[in-house]
Amino acid sequence: MTDYETEATRTRAYEIWEREGRPAGQHESHWRQALAELGLIQP
């Protein structure tokens, strides 16, 4: 993964976390969801 892709994923995962009310323990789920939304993995 490039630095750009990592930063884009980090930003999107943070947005998902905030949108969902900042739940604890969901970081892996949010990271995978961000990757899928950015087209970096298959959903």
Biopython code that builds the backbone (N, CA, C, O; Angstrom):
import numpy as np
from Bio.PDB.StructureBuilder import StructureBuilder

atoms = [
    (1, "MET", "N", (0.854, -1.167, 0.000)),
    (1, "MET", "CA", (0.000, 0.000, 0.000)),
    (1, "MET", "C", (0.905, 1.237, 0.000)),
    (1, "MET", "O", (1.888, 1.302, 0.738)),
    (2, "THR", "N", (0.559, 2.199, -0.827)),
    (2, "THR", "CA", (1.339, 3.434, -0.899)),
    (2, "THR", "C", (1.032, 4.326, 0.306)),
    (2, "THR", "O", (0.053, 4.109, 1.021)),
    (3, "ASP", "N", (1.878, 5.325, 0.516)),
    (3, "ASP", "CA", (1.629, 6.286, 1.597)),
    (3, "ASP", "C", (0.294, 6.992, 1.387)),
    (3, "ASP", "O", (-0.443, 7.234, 2.343)),
    (4, "TYR", "N", (-0.012, 7.317, 0.147)),
    (4, "TYR", "CA", (-1.281, 7.981, -0.162)),
    (4, "TYR", "C", (-2.463, 7.085, 0.206)),
    (4, "TYR", "O", (-3.422, 7.542, 0.828)),
    (5, "GLU", "N", (-2.395, 5.816, -0.178)),
    (5, "GLU", "CA", (-3.483, 4.884, 0.129)),
    (5, "GLU", "C", (-3.646, 4.689, 1.635)),
    (5, "GLU", "O", (-4.766, 4.614, 2.140)),
    (6, "THR", "N", (-2.534, 4.609, 2.339)),
    (6, "THR", "CA", (-2.590, 4.463, 3.796)),
    (6, "THR", "C", (-3.253, 5.670, 4.429)),
    (6, "THR", "O", (-4.111, 5.520, 5.299)),
    (7, "GLU", "N", (-2.872, 6.854, 4.008)),
    (7, "GLU", "CA", (-3.454, 8.076, 4.574)),
    (7, "GLU", "C", (-4.930, 8.201, 4.214)),
    (7, "GLU", "O", (-5.737, 8.600, 5.053)),
    (8, "ALA", "N", (-5.292, 7.867, 2.986)),
    (8, "ALA", "CA", (-6.695, 7.920, 2.577)),
    (8, "ALA", "C", (-7.524, 6.925, 3.383)),
    (8, "ALA", "O", (-8.646, 7.232, 3.786)),
    (9, "THR", "N", (-6.977, 5.742, 3.616)),
    (9, "THR", "CA", (-7.674, 4.728, 4.409)),
    (9, "THR", "C", (-7.830, 5.197, 5.844)),
    (9, "THR", "O", (-8.901, 5.051, 6.433)),
    (10, "ARG", "N", (-6.787, 5.750, 6.402)),
    (10, "ARG", "CA", (-6.831, 6.257, 7.784)),
    (10, "ARG", "C", (-7.901, 7.339, 7.927)),
    (10, "ARG", "O", (-8.677, 7.334, 8.883)),
    (11, "THR", "N", (-7.934, 8.253, 6.981)),
    (11, "THR", "CA", (-8.918, 9.337, 7.027)),
    (11, "THR", "C", (-10.334, 8.794, 6.910)),
    (11, "THR", "O", (-11.222, 9.202, 7.658)),
    (12, "ARG", "N", (-10.549, 7.872, 5.972)),
    (12, "ARG", "CA", (-11.893, 7.316, 5.781)),
    (12, "ARG", "C", (-12.322, 6.487, 6.988)),
    (12, "ARG", "O", (-13.479, 6.563, 7.402)),
    (13, "ALA", "N", (-11.423, 5.706, 7.554)),
    (13, "ALA", "CA", (-11.754, 4.904, 8.735)),
    (13, "ALA", "C", (-12.139, 5.810, 9.901)),
    (13, "ALA", "O", (-13.057, 5.491, 10.656)),
    (14, "TYR", "N", (-11.454, 6.920, 10.049)),
    (14, "TYR", "CA", (-11.782, 7.882, 11.107)),
    (14, "TYR", "C", (-13.177, 8.463, 10.885)),
    (14, "TYR", "O", (-13.950, 8.604, 11.834)),
    (15, "GLU", "N", (-13.498, 8.797, 9.647)),
    (15, "GLU", "CA", (-14.830, 9.326, 9.330)),
    (15, "GLU", "C", (-15.918, 8.302, 9.653)),
    (15, "GLU", "O", (-16.969, 8.655, 10.187)),
    (16, "ILE", "N", (-15.665, 7.043, 9.330)),
    (16, "ILE", "CA", (-16.626, 5.980, 9.634)),
    (16, "ILE", "C", (-16.799, 5.859, 11.144)),
    (16, "ILE", "O", (-17.923, 5.763, 11.637)),
    (17, "TRP", "N", (-15.698, 5.865, 11.872)),
    (17, "TRP", "CA", (-15.718, 5.777, 13.336)),
    (17, "TRP", "C", (-16.539, 6.913, 13.935)),
    (17, "TRP", "O", (-17.358, 6.687, 14.825)),
    (18, "GLU", "N", (-16.323, 8.123, 13.455)),
    (18, "GLU", "CA", (-17.088, 9.265, 13.959)),
    (18, "GLU", "C", (-18.567, 9.135, 13.619)),
    (18, "GLU", "O", (-19.423, 9.378, 14.471)),
    (19, "ARG", "N", (-18.874, 8.756, 12.388)),
    (19, "ARG", "CA", (-20.260, 8.624, 11.950)),
    (19, "ARG", "C", (-21.024, 7.600, 12.785)),
    (19, "ARG", "O", (-22.219, 7.759, 13.033)),
    (20, "GLU", "N", (-20.329, 6.552, 13.216)),
    (20, "GLU", "CA", (-20.966, 5.491, 13.992)),
    (20, "GLU", "C", (-20.990, 5.781, 15.490)),
    (20, "GLU", "O", (-21.364, 4.919, 16.284)),
    (21, "GLY", "N", (-20.594, 6.988, 15.874)),
    (21, "GLY", "CA", (-20.672, 7.368, 17.274)),
    (21, "GLY", "C", (-19.435, 7.051, 18.090)),
    (21, "GLY", "O", (-19.503, 6.984, 19.317)),
    (22, "ARG", "N", (-18.314, 6.856, 17.428)),
    (22, "ARG", "CA", (-17.026, 6.599, 18.072)),
    (22, "ARG", "C", (-17.021, 5.358, 18.968)),
    (22, "ARG", "O", (-16.576, 5.430, 20.114)),
    (23, "PRO", "N", (-17.505, 4.231, 18.466)),
    (23, "PRO", "CA", (-17.538, 3.021, 19.287)),
    (23, "PRO", "C", (-16.136, 2.457, 19.529)),
    (23, "PRO", "O", (-15.273, 2.493, 18.653)),
    (24, "ALA", "N", (-15.938, 1.943, 20.728)),
    (24, "ALA", "CA", (-14.651, 1.330, 21.075)),
    (24, "ALA", "C", (-14.556, -0.061, 20.450)),
    (24, "ALA", "O", (-15.562, -0.754, 20.298)),
    (25, "GLY", "N", (-13.350, -0.455, 20.094)),
    (25, "GLY", "CA", (-13.092, -1.809, 19.635)),
    (25, "GLY", "C", (-13.521, -2.133, 18.219)),
    (25, "GLY", "O", (-13.578, -3.307, 17.853)),
    (26, "GLN", "N", (-13.822, -1.137, 17.418)),
    (26, "GLN", "CA", (-14.277, -1.381, 16.048)),
    (26, "GLN", "C", (-13.251, -0.960, 15.001)),
    (26, "GLN", "O", (-13.571, -0.870, 13.815)),
    (27, "HIS", "N", (-12.016, -0.700, 15.435)),
    (27, "HIS", "CA", (-11.015, -0.157, 14.511)),
    (27, "HIS", "C", (-10.733, -1.070, 13.320)),
    (27, "HIS", "O", (-10.565, -0.581, 12.203)),
    (28, "GLU", "N", (-10.675, -2.384, 13.533)),
    (28, "GLU", "CA", (-10.401, -3.290, 12.415)),
    (28, "GLU", "C", (-11.550, -3.300, 11.410)),
    (28, "GLU", "O", (-11.331, -3.314, 10.199)),
    (29, "SER", "N", (-12.759, -3.294, 11.922)),
    (29, "SER", "CA", (-13.932, -3.257, 11.048)),
    (29, "SER", "C", (-13.964, -1.968, 10.234)),
    (29, "SER", "O", (-14.235, -1.992, 9.033)),
    (30, "HIS", "N", (-13.691, -0.859, 10.884)),
    (30, "HIS", "CA", (-13.687, 0.428, 10.195)),
    (30, "HIS", "C", (-12.566, 0.484, 9.158)),
    (30, "HIS", "O", (-12.755, 1.030, 8.071)),
    (31, "TRP", "N", (-11.413, -0.072, 9.483)),
    (31, "TRP", "CA", (-10.281, -0.082, 8.546)),
    (31, "TRP", "C", (-10.649, -0.900, 7.303)),
    (31, "TRP", "O", (-10.418, -0.457, 6.178)),
    (32, "ARG", "N", (-11.223, -2.095, 7.505)),
    (32, "ARG", "CA", (-11.624, -2.931, 6.362)),
    (32, "ARG", "C", (-12.701, -2.256, 5.530)),
    (32, "ARG", "O", (-12.668, -2.318, 4.301)),
    (33, "GLN", "N", (-13.654, -1.613, 6.190)),
    (33, "GLN", "CA", (-14.714, -0.910, 5.466)),
    (33, "GLN", "C", (-14.123, 0.224, 4.635)),
    (33, "GLN", "O", (-14.522, 0.428, 3.488)),
    (34, "ALA", "N", (-13.183, 0.954, 5.203)),
    (34, "ALA", "CA", (-12.534, 2.047, 4.471)),
    (34, "ALA", "C", (-11.785, 1.509, 3.259)),
    (34, "ALA", "O", (-11.875, 2.083, 2.174)),
    (35, "LEU", "N", (-11.051, 0.420, 3.429)),
    (35, "LEU", "CA", (-10.336, -0.187, 2.308)),
    (35, "LEU", "C", (-11.300, -0.571, 1.191)),
    (35, "LEU", "O", (-11.030, -0.330, 0.015)),
    (36, "ALA", "N", (-12.419, -1.168, 1.569)),
    (36, "ALA", "CA", (-13.410, -1.581, 0.575)),
    (36, "ALA", "C", (-14.009, -0.373, -0.136)),
    (36, "ALA", "O", (-14.158, -0.383, -1.358)),
    (37, "GLU", "N", (-14.351, 0.662, 0.617)),
    (37, "GLU", "CA", (-14.942, 1.859, 0.012)),
    (37, "GLU", "C", (-13.978, 2.544, -0.947)),
    (37, "GLU", "O", (-14.398, 3.139, -1.939)),
    (38, "LEU", "N", (-12.696, 2.458, -0.651)),
    (38, "LEU", "CA", (-11.692, 3.080, -1.514)),
    (38, "LEU", "C", (-11.284, 2.172, -2.678)),
    (38, "LEU", "O", (-10.465, 2.557, -3.512)),
    (39, "GLY", "N", (-11.853, 0.979, -2.731)),
    (39, "GLY", "CA", (-11.553, 0.057, -3.820)),
    (39, "GLY", "C", (-10.214, -0.630, -3.695)),
    (39, "GLY", "O", (-9.664, -1.102, -4.690)),
    (40, "LEU", "N", (-9.677, -0.693, -2.480)),
    (40, "LEU", "CA", (-8.371, -1.306, -2.275)),
    (40, "LEU", "C", (-8.471, -2.785, -1.927)),
    (40, "LEU", "O", (-7.476, -3.506, -1.992)),
    (41, "ILE", "N", (-9.674, -3.246, -1.556)),
    (41, "ILE", "CA", (-9.945, -4.666, -1.339)),
    (41, "ILE", "C", (-11.353, -4.955, -1.839)),
    (41, "ILE", "O", (-12.147, -4.039, -2.048)),
    (42, "GLN", "N", (-11.654, -6.225, -2.027)),
    (42, "GLN", "CA", (-13.006, -6.636, -2.391)),
    (42, "GLN", "C", (-13.874, -6.597, -1.142)),
    (42, "GLN", "O", (-13.446, -7.060, -0.084)),
    (43, "PRO", "N", (-15.084, -6.056, -1.240)),
    (43, "PRO", "CA", (-15.971, -6.010, -0.058)),
    (43, "PRO", "C", (-16.395, -7.390, 0.397)),
    (43, "PRO", "O", (-17.136, -7.518, 1.372)),
]
sb = StructureBuilder()
sb.init_structure("model")
sb.init_model(0)
sb.init_chain("A")
sb.init_seg("    ")
for serial, (resi, resn, name, xyz) in enumerate(atoms, 1):
    if name == "N":
        sb.init_residue(resn, " ", resi, " ")
    sb.init_atom(name, np.array(xyz, "f"), 0.0, 1.0, " ", f" {name:<3s}", serial, name[0])
structure = sb.get_structure()
